[in-house]
Amino acid sequence: MPAELLDDFTATGYPLGPGELGENILTHGLELYALPVGTLLHLGERAVRRTGLRDPGRRIAGRRR
């Protein structure tokens, strides 16, 4: 998940920190959602495949300041 998305949620009244939406990996400065499904992202000696989008709606419900 892009770290910038957490910043956007916080700016609109939903303060969220790393891991609070269930993400395992945060990216920074990468247009993650512009990458096609199936793209391999190399993280050191490992690689993960982008498989789709996740809807964080349920996890942010009720978190508004």
Distance bins in CASP14 RR format, pairs under 12 A and 6 or more apart:
PFRMAT RR
TARGET T0000
AUTHOR 0000-0000-0000
RMODE 2
METHOD distances of the structure
MODEL  1
1 7 0 0 0 0 0 1 0 0 0 0 0
1 8 0 0 0 0 0 1 0 0 0 0 0
1 9 0 0 0 0 0 1 0 0 0 0 0
1 16 0 0 0 0 0 1 0 0 0 0 0
1 17 0 0 0 0 0 1 0 0 0 0 0
1 18 0 0 0 0 1 0 0 0 0 0 0
1 19 0 0 0 0 1 0 0 0 0 0 0
1 20 0 0 0 0 0 1 0 0 0 0 0
1 21 1 0 0 1 0 0 0 0 0 0 0
1 22 0 0 0 0 1 0 0 0 0 0 0
1 23 1 0 1 0 0 0 0 0 0 0 0
1 24 0 0 0 0 1 0 0 0 0 0 0
1 25 1 0 0 1 0 0 0 0 0 0 0
1 26 1 0 1 0 0 0 0 0 0 0 0
1 27 1 0 0 1 0 0 0 0 0 0 0
1 28 0 0 0 0 0 1 0 0 0 0 0
1 30 0 0 0 0 0 1 0 0 0 0 0
1 32 1 0 0 1 0 0 0 0 0 0 0
1 33 0 0 0 0 1 0 0 0 0 0 0
1 48 0 0 0 0 0 1 0 0 0 0 0
1 50 0 0 0 0 0 1 0 0 0 0 0
1 52 0 0 0 0 0 1 0 0 0 0 0
1 53 0 0 0 0 1 0 0 0 0 0 0
1 54 1 0 0 1 0 0 0 0 0 0 0
1 55 0 0 0 0 0 1 0 0 0 0 0
1 56 0 0 0 0 1 0 0 0 0 0 0
1 59 0 0 0 0 0 1 0 0 0 0 0
2 8 0 0 0 0 1 0 0 0 0 0 0
2 9 0 0 0 0 0 1 0 0 0 0 0
2 18 0 0 0 0 0 1 0 0 0 0 0
2 21 0 0 0 0 0 1 0 0 0 0 0
2 23 0 0 0 0 1 0 0 0 0 0 0
2 25 0 0 0 0 0 1 0 0 0 0 0
2 26 1 0 0 1 0 0 0 0 0 0 0
2 27 1 0 1 0 0 0 0 0 0 0 0
2 28 1 0 0 1 0 0 0 0 0 0 0
2 29 1 0 0 1 0 0 0 0 0 0 0
2 30 1 0 0 1 0 0 0 0 0 0 0
2 31 0 0 0 0 1 0 0 0 0 0 0
2 32 1 0 1 0 0 0 0 0 0 0 0
2 33 1 0 0 1 0 0 0 0 0 0 0
2 34 0 0 0 0 0 1 0 0 0 0 0
2 35 0 0 0 0 0 1 0 0 0 0 0
2 50 0 0 0 0 0 1 0 0 0 0 0
2 53 0 0 0 0 0 1 0 0 0 0 0
2 54 0 0 0 0 0 1 0 0 0 0 0
2 56 0 0 0 0 0 1 0 0 0 0 0
3 9 0 0 0 0 0 1 0 0 0 0 0
3 10 0 0 0 0 0 1 0 0 0 0 0
3 16 0 0 0 0 0 1 0 0 0 0 0
3 17 0 0 0 0 1 0 0 0 0 0 0
3 18 1 0 0 1 0 0 0 0 0 0 0
3 19 0 0 0 0 0 1 0 0 0 0 0
3 21 0 0 0 0 0 1 0 0 0 0 0
3 23 0 0 0 0 1 0 0 0 0 0 0
3 25 0 0 0 0 1 0 0 0 0 0 0
3 26 1 0 1 0 0 0 0 0 0 0 0
3 27 1 0 0 1 0 0 0 0 0 0 0
3 28 1 0 1 0 0 0 0 0 0 0 0
3 29 1 0 0 1 0 0 0 0 0 0 0
3 30 0 0 0 0 1 0 0 0 0 0 0
3 32 0 0 0 0 1 0 0 0 0 0 0
4 10 0 0 0 0 0 1 0 0 0 0 0
4 11 0 0 0 0 0 1 0 0 0 0 0
4 16 0 0 0 0 0 1 0 0 0 0 0
4 26 0 0 0 0 1 0 0 0 0 0 0
4 27 0 0 0 0 1 0 0 0 0 0 0
4 28 1 0 0 1 0 0 0 0 0 0 0
4 29 1 0 0 1 0 0 0 0 0 0 0
4 30 0 0 0 0 1 0 0 0 0 0 0
4 31 0 0 0 0 1 0 0 0 0 0 0
4 32 0 0 0 0 1 0 0 0 0 0 0
4 33 0 0 0 0 0 1 0 0 0 0 0
5 11 0 0 0 0 0 1 0 0 0 0 0
5 12 0 0 0 0 0 1 0 0 0 0 0
5 14 0 0 0 0 0 1 0 0 0 0 0
5 16 0 0 0 0 1 0 0 0 0 0 0
5 17 0 0 0 0 0 1 0 0 0 0 0
5 18 0 0 0 0 0 1 0 0 0 0 0
5 19 0 0 0 0 0 1 0 0 0 0 0
5 20 0 0 0 0 0 1 0 0 0 0 0
5 21 0 0 0 0 1 0 0 0 0 0 0
5 23 0 0 0 0 1 0 0 0 0 0 0
5 26 0 0 0 0 1 0 0 0 0 0 0
5 27 0 0 0 0 1 0 0 0 0 0 0
5 28 0 0 0 0 0 1 0 0 0 0 0
5 29 0 0 0 0 0 1 0 0 0 0 0
5 30 0 0 0 0 0 1 0 0 0 0 0
5 31 0 0 0 0 0 1 0 0 0 0 0
5 32 0 0 0 0 1 0 0 0 0 0 0
5 33 0 0 0 0 1 0 0 0 0 0 0
5 53 0 0 0 0 0 1 0 0 0 0 0
5 54 0 0 0 0 0 1 0 0 0 0 0
5 56 0 0 0 0 1 0 0 0 0 0 0
5 60 0 0 0 0 0 1 0 0 0 0 0
6 12 0 0 0 0 0 1 0 0 0 0 0
6 13 0 0 0 0 0 1 0 0 0 0 0
6 14 0 0 0 0 1 0 0 0 0 0 0
6 15 0 0 0 0 1 0 0 0 0 0 0
6 16 1 0 1 0 0 0 0 0 0 0 0
6 17 1 0 1 0 0 0 0 0 0 0 0
6 18 1 0 0 1 0 0 0 0 0 0 0
6 19 0 0 0 0 1 0 0 0 0 0 0
6 20 1 0 0 1 0 0 0 0 0 0 0
6 21 1 0 0 1 0 0 0 0 0 0 0
6 22 0 0 0 0 0 1 0 0 0 0 0
6 23 0 0 0 0 1 0 0 0 0 0 0
6 26 1 0 0 1 0 0 0 0 0 0 0
6 27 0 0 0 0 0 1 0 0 0 0 0
6 28 0 0 0 0 0 1 0 0 0 0 0
6 56 0 0 0 0 1 0 0 0 0 0 0
6 59 0 0 0 0 0 1 0 0 0 0 0
6 60 0 0 0 0 0 1 0 0 0 0 0
6 63 0 0 0 0 0 1 0 0 0 0 0
7 13 0 0 0 0 0 1 0 0 0 0 0
7 14 0 0 0 0 0 1 0 0 0 0 0
7 15 0 0 0 0 0 1 0 0 0 0 0
7 16 0 0 0 0 1 0 0 0 0 0 0
7 17 0 0 0 0 1 0 0 0 0 0 0
7 18 0 0 0 0 0 1 0 0 0 0 0
7 26 0 0 0 0 0 1 0 0 0 0 0
7 28 0 0 0 0 0 1 0 0 0 0 0
7 29 0 0 0 0 0 1 0 0 0 0 0
8 14 0 0 0 0 1 0 0 0 0 0 0
8 15 0 0 0 0 0 1 0 0 0 0 0
8 16 0 0 0 0 1 0 0 0 0 0 0
8 56 0 0 0 0 0 1 0 0 0 0 0
8 60 0 0 0 0 0 1 0 0 0 0 0
9 15 1 0 0 1 0 0 0 0 0 0 0
9 16 1 0 1 0 0 0 0 0 0 0 0
9 17 0 0 0 0 1 0 0 0 0 0 0
9 20 0 0 0 0 1 0 0 0 0 0 0
9 21 0 0 0 0 1 0 0 0 0 0 0
9 56 0 0 0 0 1 0 0 0 0 0 0
9 57 0 0 0 0 0 1 0 0 0 0 0
9 59 0 0 0 0 0 1 0 0 0 0 0
9 60 1 0 0 1 0 0 0 0 0 0 0
9 61 0 0 0 0 0 1 0 0 0 0 0
9 63 0 0 0 0 1 0 0 0 0 0 0
9 64 0 0 0 0 1 0 0 0 0 0 0
9 65 0 0 0 0 0 1 0 0 0 0 0
10 16 1 0 0 1 0 0 0 0 0 0 0
10 17 1 0 0 1 0 0 0 0 0 0 0
10 18 0 0 0 0 0 1 0 0 0 0 0
10 20 0 0 0 0 0 1 0 0 0 0 0
10 60 0 0 0 0 0 1 0 0 0 0 0
10 63 0 0 0 0 0 1 0 0 0 0 0
10 64 0 0 0 0 0 1 0 0 0 0 0
10 65 0 0 0 0 1 0 0 0 0 0 0
11 65 0 0 0 0 0 1 0 0 0 0 0
12 60 0 0 0 0 1 0 0 0 0 0 0
12 63 0 0 0 0 0 1 0 0 0 0 0
12 64 0 0 0 0 1 0 0 0 0 0 0
12 65 0 0 0 0 1 0 0 0 0 0 0
13 60 0 0 0 0 1 0 0 0 0 0 0
13 62 0 0 0 0 0 1 0 0 0 0 0
13 63 0 0 0 0 1 0 0 0 0 0 0
13 64 1 0 1 0 0 0 0 0 0 0 0
13 65 1 0 1 0 0 0 0 0 0 0 0
14 20 0 0 0 0 1 0 0 0 0 0 0
14 21 0 0 0 0 0 1 0 0 0 0 0
14 56 0 0 0 0 1 0 0 0 0 0 0
14 57 0 0 0 0 1 0 0 0 0 0 0
14 59 0 0 0 0 1 0 0 0 0 0 0
14 60 1 0 1 0 0 0 0 0 0 0 0
14 61 0 0 0 0 1 0 0 0 0 0 0
14 62 0 0 0 0 1 0 0 0 0 0 0
14 63 1 0 1 0 0 0 0 0 0 0 0
14 64 1 0 1 0 0 0 0 0 0 0 0
14 65 1 0 0 1 0 0 0 0 0 0 0
15 60 0 0 0 0 1 0 0 0 0 0 0
15 62 0 0 0 0 0 1 0 0 0 0 0
15 63 1 0 0 1 0 0 0 0 0 0 0
15 64 0 0 0 0 1 0 0 0 0 0 0
15 65 1 0 0 1 0 0 0 0 0 0 0
16 22 0 0 0 0 0 1 0 0 0 0 0
16 23 0 0 0 0 0 1 0 0 0 0 0
16 26 0 0 0 0 0 1 0 0 0 0 0
16 56 0 0 0 0 1 0 0 0 0 0 0
16 57 0 0 0 0 0 1 0 0 0 0 0
16 59 0 0 0 0 1 0 0 0 0 0 0
16 60 1 0 0 1 0 0 0 0 0 0 0
16 62 0 0 0 0 0 1 0 0 0 0 0
16 63 1 0 0 1 0 0 0 0 0 0 0
16 64 0 0 0 0 0 1 0 0 0 0 0
16 65 0 0 0 0 0 1 0 0 0 0 0
17 23 0 0 0 0 1 0 0 0 0 0 0
17 26 0 0 0 0 1 0 0 0 0 0 0
17 56 0 0 0 0 0 1 0 0 0 0 0
17 59 0 0 0 0 0 1 0 0 0 0 0
17 60 0 0 0 0 0 1 0 0 0 0 0
17 63 0 0 0 0 0 1 0 0 0 0 0
18 24 0 0 0 0 1 0 0 0 0 0 0
18 25 0 0 0 0 1 0 0 0 0 0 0
18 26 1 0 1 0 0 0 0 0 0 0 0
18 27 0 0 0 0 0 1 0 0 0 0 0
18 28 0 0 0 0 0 1 0 0 0 0 0
19 25 0 0 0 0 1 0 0 0 0 0 0
19 26 1 0 0 1 0 0 0 0 0 0 0
19 56 0 0 0 0 0 1 0 0 0 0 0
19 59 0 0 0 0 1 0 0 0 0 0 0
20 26 0 0 0 0 0 1 0 0 0 0 0
20 56 0 0 0 0 1 0 0 0 0 0 0
20 57 0 0 0 0 0 1 0 0 0 0 0
20 59 1 0 0 1 0 0 0 0 0 0 0
20 60 0 0 0 0 1 0 0 0 0 0 0
20 63 0 0 0 0 1 0 0 0 0 0 0
21 54 1 0 0 1 0 0 0 0 0 0 0
21 55 0 0 0 0 1 0 0 0 0 0 0
21 56 1 0 1 0 0 0 0 0 0 0 0
21 57 0 0 0 0 1 0 0 0 0 0 0
21 58 0 0 0 0 1 0 0 0 0 0 0
21 59 1 0 1 0 0 0 0 0 0 0 0
21 60 1 0 0 1 0 0 0 0 0 0 0
21 61 0 0 0 0 0 1 0 0 0 0 0
21 63 0 0 0 0 0 1 0 0 0 0 0
22 54 0 0 0 0 1 0 0 0 0 0 0
22 55 0 0 0 0 0 1 0 0 0 0 0
22 56 0 0 0 0 1 0 0 0 0 0 0
22 57 0 0 0 0 0 1 0 0 0 0 0
22 58 0 0 0 0 0 1 0 0 0 0 0
22 59 1 0 0 1 0 0 0 0 0 0 0
22 60 0 0 0 0 0 1 0 0 0 0 0
23 32 0 0 0 0 0 1 0 0 0 0 0
23 48 0 0 0 0 0 1 0 0 0 0 0
23 53 0 0 0 0 0 1 0 0 0 0 0
23 54 1 0 0 1 0 0 0 0 0 0 0
23 56 0 0 0 0 1 0 0 0 0 0 0
23 59 0 0 0 0 1 0 0 0 0 0 0
24 43 0 0 0 0 0 1 0 0 0 0 0
24 46 0 0 0 0 0 1 0 0 0 0 0
24 48 0 0 0 0 1 0 0 0 0 0 0
24 54 0 0 0 0 0 1 0 0 0 0 0
25 32 0 0 0 0 1 0 0 0 0 0 0
25 41 0 0 0 0 1 0 0 0 0 0 0
25 42 0 0 0 0 0 1 0 0 0 0 0
25 43 1 0 0 1 0 0 0 0 0 0 0
25 44 0 0 0 0 0 1 0 0 0 0 0
25 46 0 0 0 0 0 1 0 0 0 0 0
25 47 0 0 0 0 0 1 0 0 0 0 0
25 48 1 0 0 1 0 0 0 0 0 0 0
25 49 0 0 0 0 0 1 0 0 0 0 0
25 50 0 0 0 0 0 1 0 0 0 0 0
25 54 0 0 0 0 0 1 0 0 0 0 0
26 32 0 0 0 0 1 0 0 0 0 0 0
26 43 0 0 0 0 0 1 0 0 0 0 0
27 33 0 0 0 0 0 1 0 0 0 0 0
27 34 0 0 0 0 0 1 0 0 0 0 0
27 35 0 0 0 0 1 0 0 0 0 0 0
27 39 0 0 0 0 0 1 0 0 0 0 0
27 41 1 0 0 1 0 0 0 0 0 0 0
27 43 0 0 0 0 1 0 0 0 0 0 0
27 48 0 0 0 0 0 1 0 0 0 0 0
27 50 0 0 0 0 0 1 0 0 0 0 0
30 39 0 0 0 0 0 1 0 0 0 0 0
30 41 0 0 0 0 1 0 0 0 0 0 0
30 42 0 0 0 0 0 1 0 0 0 0 0
30 43 0 0 0 0 0 1 0 0 0 0 0
30 50 0 0 0 0 0 1 0 0 0 0 0
31 39 0 0 0 0 0 1 0 0 0 0 0
31 50 0 0 0 0 0 1 0 0 0 0 0
32 39 0 0 0 0 1 0 0 0 0 0 0
32 41 0 0 0 0 1 0 0 0 0 0 0
32 48 0 0 0 0 0 1 0 0 0 0 0
32 50 1 0 0 1 0 0 0 0 0 0 0
32 52 0 0 0 0 0 1 0 0 0 0 0
32 53 0 0 0 0 1 0 0 0 0 0 0
32 54 0 0 0 0 0 1 0 0 0 0 0
33 39 0 0 0 0 0 1 0 0 0 0 0
33 50 0 0 0 0 1 0 0 0 0 0 0
33 52 0 0 0 0 1 0 0 0 0 0 0
33 53 1 0 0 1 0 0 0 0 0 0 0
33 54 0 0 0 0 0 1 0 0 0 0 0
34 50 0 0 0 0 0 1 0 0 0 0 0
34 53 0 0 0 0 0 1 0 0 0 0 0
35 41 1 0 0 1 0 0 0 0 0 0 0
35 48 0 0 0 0 0 1 0 0 0 0 0
35 49 0 0 0 0 0 1 0 0 0 0 0
35 50 1 0 1 0 0 0 0 0 0 0 0
35 51 0 0 0 0 0 1 0 0 0 0 0
35 52 0 0 0 0 1 0 0 0 0 0 0
35 53 0 0 0 0 0 1 0 0 0 0 0
36 49 0 0 0 0 0 1 0 0 0 0 0
36 50 1 0 0 1 0 0 0 0 0 0 0
36 51 0 0 0 0 0 1 0 0 0 0 0
36 52 0 0 0 0 1 0 0 0 0 0 0
37 49 0 0 0 0 1 0 0 0 0 0 0
37 50 1 0 1 0 0 0 0 0 0 0 0
37 51 1 0 0 1 0 0 0 0 0 0 0
37 52 1 0 1 0 0 0 0 0 0 0 0
37 53 0 0 0 0 1 0 0 0 0 0 0
38 47 0 0 0 0 0 1 0 0 0 0 0
38 48 0 0 0 0 0 1 0 0 0 0 0
38 49 1 0 1 0 0 0 0 0 0 0 0
38 50 1 0 1 0 0 0 0 0 0 0 0
38 51 1 0 0 1 0 0 0 0 0 0 0
38 52 0 0 0 0 1 0 0 0 0 0 0
39 47 0 0 0 0 1 0 0 0 0 0 0
39 48 0 0 0 0 1 0 0 0 0 0 0
39 49 1 0 0 1 0 0 0 0 0 0 0
39 50 1 0 1 0 0 0 0 0 0 0 0
39 51 0 0 0 0 1 0 0 0 0 0 0
39 52 0 0 0 0 0 1 0 0 0 0 0
40 46 0 0 0 0 0 1 0 0 0 0 0
40 47 1 0 1 0 0 0 0 0 0 0 0
40 48 1 0 0 1 0 0 0 0 0 0 0
40 49 1 0 1 0 0 0 0 0 0 0 0
40 50 1 0 0 1 0 0 0 0 0 0 0
40 51 0 0 0 0 0 1 0 0 0 0 0
41 47 1 0 0 1 0 0 0 0 0 0 0
41 48 1 0 1 0 0 0 0 0 0 0 0
41 49 1 0 0 1 0 0 0 0 0 0 0
41 50 1 0 0 1 0 0 0 0 0 0 0
41 51 0 0 0 0 0 1 0 0 0 0 0
42 48 0 0 0 0 1 0 0 0 0 0 0
42 49 0 0 0 0 0 1 0 0 0 0 0
42 50 0 0 0 0 0 1 0 0 0 0 0
43 49 0 0 0 0 0 1 0 0 0 0 0
54 60 0 0 0 0 0 1 0 0 0 0 0
55 61 0 0 0 0 0 1 0 0 0 0 0
56 63 0 0 0 0 0 1 0 0 0 0 0
57 63 0 0 0 0 1 0 0 0 0 0 0
57 64 0 0 0 0 0 1 0 0 0 0 0
END
